[in-house]
Amino acid sequence: MRLLGIETSCDETAAAIVERDADGRGTILSNIVRSQIDEHAPYGGVVPELAARAHVSHLDHIIERALAEAKTPLAALDGIAATAGPGLIGGVLVGLTTAKALAAALGKPLIAVNHLEAHALTARLTDGLAFPYLLLLVSGGHSQFVLVRGVGEYERWGSTIDDALGEAFDKVAKLLNLGSPGGPAVERLAASGDPTRFKFPRPLLKEDRLDFSFSGLKTAVRLAAEEIAPLTDRDVADICASFQAAVTDIVTTRAGMALSRFEQVLPNVPPTLVVAGGVAANKAIGAGLRAVTAKSGARLVVPPIPLCTDNGAMVAWAGAERLALGDVHDFGIAAKARWPLDSVDMRRANAA
C-alpha cells in the first residue's frame, strides 16, 4: 500500500509518500520538508499564527512535490494520513483539514495520526524493528521513556515534569543570545568549552524514577551567567559545555535505569533502545547513549536524523501501520492540541 503523509504540527510543512509491503517492510518514495526557521528566527521562537499561515501557503505545493518525486498520482494512493495532534492547533488543523478534503474527494481512507506515535514507529520503517522495544523521545516539546509493545500499545514510564529537553536547549540558547533553533548552537559552542567549569545540578538524578526535570538546571545556567556578566566568548562556550554535560549525565543515567526496568519486565526479550526526536542529533548525548547501551548489552537504534525531526514520512508510515490493522477514521475526527501517547487504548481512541 502507498500512503500520503502530511505533517504540520509545528514549524515544518511536510509531505511524503511511503510504501508498505505485504510483509511489513517500508520504503520512502519521497519526503519533502519545508522548514520555517527563517520566518520565526526574528522572534526567538515559533509564533503559532505565523506557522499556521505558512502551512496554508505552502502545503499544497509540498504535497505536489511529494507526489511528483514518488511518481505517484493521487488516484494510486491507498490512504491519506495526517498528524491530528499533539501540536500547535492552528497548524494541525491545516494539515488535517487538507487530508480530509483529499480523502473525501478521492474516496480514500483517512488516518489521523498521533504525532508521538509517528516518532515511536519510525524505527520500524528505517530498521525493520520488531516489537517490543524501549523508546526515548527527546524533542522540543517532549521528553519521555515509552515501552512500545505494538501499534497502539504504549506504556509511558517517565516524562518531564516541567521543560522538555529540546525546550531547555532553546531557552539556554536564548539566554546566551545564540539565536534559534538553540540546540545546534549550544552543541557547536560546547565543542570548544570546558564541561567541568560550572557545576550545574542534575535534577531528580538521585531519585528512583524515570522522570526528567530541566527547569532547575535552566535556572542554574541563568544564575551562573548573571554572576559573571558581561560574558566573554570563553564564558559562553564553557556554559554551553557544562550545560550539555549535565543533560548528558541526566539522559544517560535515566536510560540505564530504563533499560534495567525493561529487562525486569521482559526478561526474555533482547533489549533495544530507540531514540527519536530532534535532540537525537546531539553528538554528546548520542555518545553517552552508545556507552550506556553497550554496558547494558542493549541495541541502540537511532533513525537517520532527518527522520528524527518532524517529517511526513513518519506520518505516512504510522498511517500505513494503522491501515494494515484496519484502523481508519471518519471525517468527524478532531484536531488535538494535546494527545498523550499512552491514552487508554490508542487503537480504540484513534478509531473513535
C-alpha positions in Angstrom: 0.0 0.0 0.0 1.0 3.6 -0.7 0.1 6.4 1.7 0.5 10.2 1.6 1.6 11.6 5.0 1.1 15.2 6.0 2.9 16.8 8.9 2.0 20.4 10.1 2.1 20.2 13.9 4.8 22.9 14.4 7.1 24.8 12.1 7.8 22.3 9.4 5.5 21.9 6.5 6.0 18.3 5.2 4.5 15.6 3.0 5.8 12.2 1.9 4.8 9.1 0.1 5.6 5.8 1.8 5.0 2.3 0.6 4.4 -0.6 2.9 4.8 -4.2 1.5 2.6 -7.1 2.5 5.4 -8.4 4.7 5.5 -5.1 6.7 8.7 -3.6 5.1 8.6 0.1 4.3 10.1 2.2 1.5 10.2 6.0 1.4 9.4 7.1 -2.1 9.5 10.8 -1.3 9.9 13.1 1.7 9.6 16.8 1.3 10.1 19.1 4.3 10.0 22.9 4.3 11.4 24.5 7.4 10.1 27.8 8.8 13.2 28.7 10.7 13.8 31.9 8.8 10.2 33.1 9.4 10.4 32.6 13.1 14.1 33.5 13.8 13.4 37.2 14.4 11.0 36.3 17.2 13.3 33.9 19.1 10.9 31.0 18.8 7.9 29.6 16.9 4.9 32.0 16.5 1.8 29.8 16.2 -0.1 32.2 13.9 2.8 32.6 11.5 3.3 28.9 11.5 -0.3 28.2 10.6 -0.2 30.8 7.8 2.9 29.3 6.3 1.4 25.9 6.3 -1.6 27.3 4.4 0.6 29.0 1.9 2.9 26.1 1.2 1.2 22.7 1.9 -0.4 22.2 -1.5 2.9 22.8 -3.3 4.7 20.4 -0.8 2.2 17.7 -1.5 2.5 18.2 -5.3 6.3 17.8 -5.0 6.0 14.7 -2.9 3.6 13.1 -5.4 5.8 14.1 -8.3 9.0 12.8 -6.7 7.3 9.5 -5.9 5.9 9.2 -9.4 2.5 8.5 -7.7 -0.7 10.1 -8.9 -3.3 10.9 -6.3 -5.6 8.1 -7.6 -2.9 5.5 -6.9 -2.8 6.3 -3.2 -4.3 3.7 -0.7 -4.8 6.2 2.1 -4.3 9.7 3.4 -2.5 10.2 6.8 -2.1 13.4 8.6 -1.0 14.5 12.0 -4.0 15.2 14.2 -2.1 16.1 17.3 -0.5 16.9 19.6 0.9 20.2 18.3 0.0 23.9 17.6 -3.7 23.6 17.0 -3.7 26.1 14.1 -1.1 24.1 12.2 -2.6 20.8 13.0 -5.9 22.0 11.6 -4.3 23.0 8.3 -2.8 19.5 7.7 -5.8 17.5 9.0 -8.3 19.6 7.0 -6.3 19.1 3.8 -6.1 15.4 4.4 -9.9 15.2 5.0 -10.5 17.1 1.7 -8.2 14.8 -0.2 -9.7 11.6 1.3 -13.2 12.8 0.6 -12.5 13.8 -3.0 -10.6 10.6 -3.8 -12.7 8.2 -1.8 -9.7 7.0 0.2 -9.3 6.1 3.9 -8.4 8.8 6.3 -5.9 8.0 9.1 -5.5 10.7 11.8 -2.0 10.1 13.2 -0.8 10.8 16.7 2.5 12.8 16.2 4.2 10.9 19.0 3.2 7.6 17.7 4.7 8.5 14.3 8.0 9.1 16.1 7.6 5.9 18.1 7.1 3.8 14.9 9.8 5.3 12.7 12.4 2.7 13.7 10.2 0.1 12.2 10.3 1.9 8.9 14.1 2.6 8.9 15.3 -0.6 10.7 12.5 -3.1 10.3 12.5 -3.3 14.1 10.2 -5.9 15.8 8.1 -5.2 18.9 8.6 -4.7 21.8 11.3 -2.0 22.3 12.0 1.0 24.6 11.6 4.5 23.2 13.4 7.6 24.4 11.6 10.5 22.8 13.6 13.8 23.2 12.3 16.8 21.2 11.4 20.4 21.6 8.1 19.5 23.2 8.5 16.0 24.7 11.0 14.1 26.8 9.8 10.6 27.8 10.5 6.9 28.1 7.9 4.7 26.5 7.6 0.9 26.3 6.4 0.2 22.8 4.6 -3.2 22.8 2.9 -2.8 19.5 0.9 -0.4 17.3 -1.4 1.4 19.7 0.2 -0.3 22.8 2.3 2.1 24.7 3.3 2.4 28.4 4.8 5.7 29.4 7.5 5.0 32.1 8.8 8.5 32.6 8.3 12.1 31.3 9.4 15.6 32.1 7.7 17.4 35.0 8.5 20.8 33.5 10.6 21.7 30.4 11.3 19.2 27.6 14.9 18.7 26.8 14.7 20.5 23.5 12.9 23.4 25.1 15.7 23.6 27.7 18.3 23.8 25.0 16.3 26.6 23.2 15.9 28.6 26.5 19.6 28.3 27.3 20.5 29.5 23.8 18.1 32.4 24.1 19.6 33.4 27.4 23.0 33.4 25.8 21.8 35.2 22.7 22.7 32.3 20.4 19.7 32.5 18.1 17.1 29.9 17.1 17.0 26.9 17.0 19.0 26.7 20.1 20.1 23.0 20.2 22.6 23.1 17.3 24.1 26.5 18.5 24.6 25.2 22.1 26.2 22.0 20.8 28.5 23.8 18.4 29.9 26.1 21.2 30.1 23.3 23.7 32.6 21.6 21.5 35.2 24.3 22.4 34.2 24.8 26.0 35.2 23.3 29.4 32.4 21.0 30.6 33.9 21.0 34.2 34.0 24.7 34.8 30.4 25.1 36.0 28.9 22.6 38.5 25.4 22.6 37.2 22.8 20.4 39.1 21.4 17.1 37.8 17.8 17.4 39.0 16.0 14.2 40.2 19.0 12.1 39.3 19.2 10.5 42.8 15.5 9.6 42.8 14.4 6.1 41.8 12.1 7.3 38.9 12.4 7.8 35.2 11.1 11.3 35.1 13.1 14.4 33.9 13.3 17.9 35.2 15.2 20.6 33.4 13.7 23.8 34.9 16.2 23.9 37.8 19.1 23.3 35.5 18.0 26.1 33.3 17.7 28.4 36.3 21.2 27.4 37.4 22.6 28.4 34.0 20.9 31.8 34.2 22.3 32.5 37.6 25.8 31.5 36.6 25.6 33.7 33.5 24.3 36.7 35.6 27.1 36.2 38.2 29.9 36.6 35.7 28.3 39.1 33.2 29.3 40.5 30.9 30.1 37.2 29.2 33.2 36.6 27.1 33.2 34.1 24.2 35.0 31.7 26.5 32.4 32.1 29.2 29.6 31.3 26.8 31.4 28.2 25.4 32.1 26.9 29.0 28.5 27.4 30.0 27.3 25.5 26.9 29.7 22.7 27.6 28.8 22.4 31.2 25.1 22.5 30.5 25.5 19.9 27.8 27.5 17.7 30.2 24.7 17.9 32.8 21.9 16.9 30.4 24.1 14.1 29.0 24.5 12.8 32.5 20.8 13.0 33.2 19.7 11.3 30.0 22.3 8.5 30.1 21.7 7.7 33.7 17.9 7.6 33.1 18.4 5.5 30.0 20.4 2.9 32.0 17.6 2.8 34.6 15.0 2.4 31.9 16.9 -0.5 30.3 17.2 -2.2 33.6 13.4 -1.9 34.0 12.9 -3.3 30.5 15.0 -6.4 31.4 12.9 -6.9 34.5 9.6 -6.5 32.7 10.6 -8.5 29.6 13.4 -10.8 30.8 13.3 -13.0 27.6 13.4 -10.1 25.1 16.8 -8.7 23.9 16.6 -5.0 24.9 16.6 -2.3 22.3 16.6 1.4 22.9 15.2 3.6 20.1 16.0 7.3 20.3 13.7 9.8 18.4 13.2 13.5 18.2 15.4 16.4 17.2 17.7 16.1 20.3 18.8 12.7 18.9 21.1 14.7 16.7 23.2 15.9 19.6 26.6 14.0 19.4 27.4 14.2 23.1 24.1 12.7 24.1 24.5 10.1 21.4 27.9 9.1 22.6 26.6 8.8 26.1 23.7 6.6 25.0 26.0 4.4 23.0 28.1 3.8 26.1 25.2 3.0 28.3 23.6 0.6 25.8 26.9 -1.1 25.3 27.3 -1.5 29.0 23.8 -2.9 29.3 24.2 -5.3 26.3 21.3 -3.5 24.6 20.9 -2.5 20.9 20.8 1.3 20.2 18.7 2.4 17.2 18.7 6.0 16.0 16.8 6.6 12.8 18.6 9.0 10.3 18.4 12.5 11.7 16.1 13.8 9.0 13.6 11.2 10.2 14.1 12.0 13.9 12.9 15.6 13.3 9.3 16.3 12.1 8.7 14.9 8.6 5.9 13.5 6.5 7.5 10.0 6.1 7.0 9.1 9.7 3.3 10.2 9.5 2.8 8.2 6.3 4.4 5.1 7.9 2.3 5.4 11.1 -0.8 5.7 8.8 0.3 2.6 6.9 0.8 0.6 10.1 -2.7 1.7 11.2 -4.3 1.0 7.9 -2.8 -2.5 7.8 -4.8 -3.1 11.1 -8.0 -1.6 9.7 -7.8 1.5 11.9 -9.3 4.4 9.9 -11.3 7.5 10.8 -14.4 9.2 9.8 -14.3 12.9 8.9 -15.5 13.9 12.4 -12.1 13.3 13.9 -10.9 16.5 15.6 -7.5 18.1 15.8 -5.9 17.8 19.2 -3.5 20.2 20.9 -2.8 17.5 23.5 -2.9 13.8 22.8 -0.9 11.6 25.2 0.8 8.6 23.5 -0.3 6.3 26.4 -4.0 7.2 26.0 -6.2 4.4 27.5 -6.2 2.3 24.3 -4.7 4.0 21.3 -6.4 1.7 18.8 -9.9 2.4 20.2 -9.0 6.1 20.8 -7.8 6.6 17.3 -10.9 4.9 15.8 -13.3 7.0 17.9 
